[in-house]
Amino acid sequence: MTKPSAHTAPRTHRFLALLWPALALLACAALWTTAVLRANAEHRRAEDQAFKEADAYAEAYEQYVTRSIAQMDQITMQLKHSWEHTHKRALLEDMRRDGMFTDSAFIAVSVIGRDGRLASSSGFKVDADLSTAAFFRQHRDNNSSALRIAMPPPELGMLRGAVLFTRRLDTLDDEFDGVLLMAVDAAYFTSFVSAPTLGAHSLLALVGSESNLRIEQDSSGAVRLDARSSLLPANAERWPVAHGVQLVDAKPGQTGFGDGRARVLGWRRATAYPVVALVALSHEAALVGAGAYWRDSRTYTSIATVVLLLSAGVASMLSLRAATRARERDEVARAYRTATESGNDGFYMVAPLRDRKGQIIDFRIVDCNERGAFFYGMTREHLVGSLVSRFERGLASAELIATYRQAMATGFHAEDRRMPDAAGGDGQLNIRWGHRRLVRVGDGLAVTLQDISERKEHEVQLARLANEDSLTGLPNRHWFLHFVPTALAHAEAHGQGVALLFIDLDEFKQVNDSHGHAVGDRLLKAAATRLLSQLRPSDRVARFGGDEFIVLLSPFDTDEQVGMVAQRIIQAFNKPFQIDQEQHAIGASVGISVFPRDGKDAATLIRHSDIAMYAGKNEGKGQYRFFDPAQSNQLKTRARLRQRLLEAIDQRQFVLHYQPRVDTRSGELLSMEALLRWEHPQLGMIRPDEFIPLAESSGLIVPIGAIVIDQACAQLAAWAQAGVRVAPVSINVSPKQFLRGGVRRELAEALGRHGVAPQLLEVEITESAMMGDQEEILAELAAIRALGVKLHVDDFGTGYSSLSQLQRMKMDVLKVDRSFTAELGRSKEGTVFFQAIVSMAHALGMEVVAEGVENAEQLALLRTLGCNEVQGYLVARPMPAEAMAALLTQRFLFDEKLAA
Ligand SMILES: Nc1nc2c(ncn2[C@@H]2O[C@@H]3COP(=O)(O)O[C@H]4[C@@H](O)[C@H](n5cnc6c(=O)[nH]c(N)nc65)O[C@@H]4COP(=O)(O)O[C@H]3[C@H]2O)c(=O)[nH]1
């Protein structure tokens, strides 16, 4: 089969542009020929009809005339007989009285004596001698008694308008005895039909073949009797035989009608009398119908001709336009092909195939470049001419045709498309992903296909990375946030429930803080594996961040079922994890939210499961909780507080209060502790206990800690600037700050920025923060100490650190927790314990500060125990910097009662 070439289209359209006018001209010629032939036939038929009518009328007229004359013949025979036998002069008058000749047509009935004078008469009188009149002489000289018909002679001028019927009268010896004369109104012989019956310009005539008789009646009813005004051709040669019909054409004169009109003339010669009956019908009137027919058919044919020629013109124009478009399309195709041949893009020109209703059912490749054919594993020769439905397979082809159809409708379409695995002709596709651009060009599409397989695969890879947690291999938060809406829509459509389990590992932070990130990471991996082992394959798990996981259960039947899964997870996490020969007990808390009960969207459900998890954790770790709106309120406060803390950092709403530390014996102000206060514009002063835990857990303690370092240094500089005698200030540094690192740098920068000597700054770190051998913290503390900054162990006695450990860490000051101070004087053990600490610390080169000294008794005991410094309400409460400046100036803070 030869495949249609794109280049034949313009030729076909050009051929059509010539064909349409040629066909139209042919059709016009055929139409006109038919019209003329049919008009001629109609003309002939009308003429034949006129001939037939003229002949029939002539025959009927002849019969009428013969009957009329026969009547006259009979009357005159009777009269002749009566006269010849009676010779009664009053005969005619008597007969008239008796009712004969009463018809108005009988103008006169007379007997003319042999002397030529009127012998008897009815209707007219004449004195003249008629013996010289032609009719008289003829009867006298001819013994025939036959009826003679003629026009009245000049002598009988009064009988003008009548026809004379005369008959010879004989004596008994057959001698001439006069002439019987009957004058009948000429109109009597033309009253055969009413004048208009024969049609316009028709003529009825009675002509004597042996006499001068000539009566005519035209269509207006006018009767003419003399030869001069006669319309009939003068030449009787026109009706030479007994009967006939002929067309007397429009030639006035001897052979034509007097008015020059053409007429169809039919005639009949009467056999019994010497007369000829003639009927002439107007040729023009006979052809009126044929003329009208011709005019109508000429009009219709003209209209048809105009319509045909116009249609042909339009069709030709459209074909020419189509030819132009096809040529342009060819040019575009060539241009595209030339442009793309050297490039990497595949190029195709496709033309739509339509069904009878004009619907597009398929597309044919009418052109392509080699690269385009290569994508389909074919050569250009093989691909050009193929149908899209053939070289793309099944669903892919239906999809492609739909896309092409849409592009035909809108003019443009662009898409990235995953190519099917194999081409329709069992060829192997050489492209996996294509970027397709479709542009409508004329009645077709120009398609460019760009191989974007590499880019797409890269994108897929990136998407995988973006959606996967690199540590555990589980889907990550990003993936989960995209997945949940789809899962919810599916569940809603199928009337199923969805449960979200928010899992937080209980003691993970401690393990991570104390054993380092490496251990933390391995623990998380192990936790992920353990979590997966507790779930069905249809359940989805994601690592949501840090030590948080989310499980999505769908479908599920009851809350109990979900609770069982949560319980199973908790139990699984209750077993310690073994990492590097060491057991780590972490546990898990689970919060559950259920769709649609606890939220209709992913964000709400996640938030509510998180709230439920916190609620559970607050009530004791290692539990699961279903979401309850009441939990939300507590957590909303937490969320609000966090938001406010952020604003506080931003707006610098923090200030430092200072609490002095004094020499136990002399009461001299030796140093002070900086304590953070949050001065909220609306809520007033907020104590650290209320916000430090949240700042710690949310990580906000890091920026807050930086503020404290900066403000403490700034205050020292300000006092110095103000000429106040300054004493060292200790600041609290959170373990979170150490874990993040950079405390040394922050301290050095702040000291440098404010021009403060490092000896004036001291760092307090809680005992619990130093638990475990964390290399990072040890290194950071050593570096801080190297700056010249002293290190305090805060809240000593609450943790489990040994003194030797503290010594190894080169701590300078030990601050004994106020719970031990409170025991002084209350129990013997308290005092003994305190004494042990003091003596051991001194042995290790550390100074001892007693926290929370509230009464003189405690002070007295501490003096005896050899405690270096005291801090507490007994000396002074924490106070603003201005108040502290006064104490610095005062220097000795014990009043008389407390003085040693
Ligand atoms: N009952 C009683 N209490 C006394 C007495 N003398 C002092 N105190 C209180 O004991 C706390 C001493 O601070 P801390 O043990 O370091 O405990 C601090 C410290 O751990 C933390 N904190 C305060 N400021 C900061 C800071 O700037 N950074 C960090 N990370 N934590 C801070 O907040 C905790 C509470 O601080 P405050 O509420 O200011 O409470 C202070 C102080 O007001 C006394 O005689 N009796």
The ligand as an ORCA input file, in Angstrom:
! r2SCAN-3c Opt
* xyz 0 1
  N      13.323     28.755     98.146
  C      14.351     29.516     97.955
  N      14.751     29.784     96.719
  C      15.851     30.550     96.579
  C      16.544     31.078     97.672
  N      17.586     31.797     97.199
  C      17.485     31.734     95.855
  N      16.439     31.000     95.462
  C      15.969     30.656     94.073
  O      16.681     29.532     93.662
  C      16.947     29.604     92.246
  C      18.391     29.503     92.053
  O      18.643     29.262     90.770
  P      18.939     27.864     90.152
  O      19.111     26.839     91.208
  O      20.091     28.020     89.256
  O      17.659     27.549     89.353
  C      17.268     28.354     88.349
  C      17.877     27.983     87.059
  O      17.975     26.603     86.986
  C      16.870     28.490     86.087
  N      17.379     29.714     85.529
  C      17.284     30.960     86.014
  N      17.874     31.807     85.162
  C      18.384     31.061     84.145
  C      19.145     31.367     83.007
  O      19.517     32.492     82.730
  N      19.467     30.330     82.175
  C      19.099     29.064     82.431
  N      19.451     28.110     81.610
  N      18.386     28.735     83.525
  C      18.052     29.747     84.384
  O      15.705     28.733     86.724
  C      15.817     28.253     88.063
  C      14.932     28.981     88.984
  O      15.377     30.251     89.067
  P      14.644     31.234     90.030
  O      13.201     31.072     89.972
  O      15.220     32.592     89.806
  O      15.074     30.738     91.364
  C      16.369     30.931     91.831
  C      16.325     31.731     93.110
  O      15.360     32.745     93.061
  C      16.107     30.778     98.945
  O      16.703     31.187    100.022
  N      15.014     29.970     99.101
*
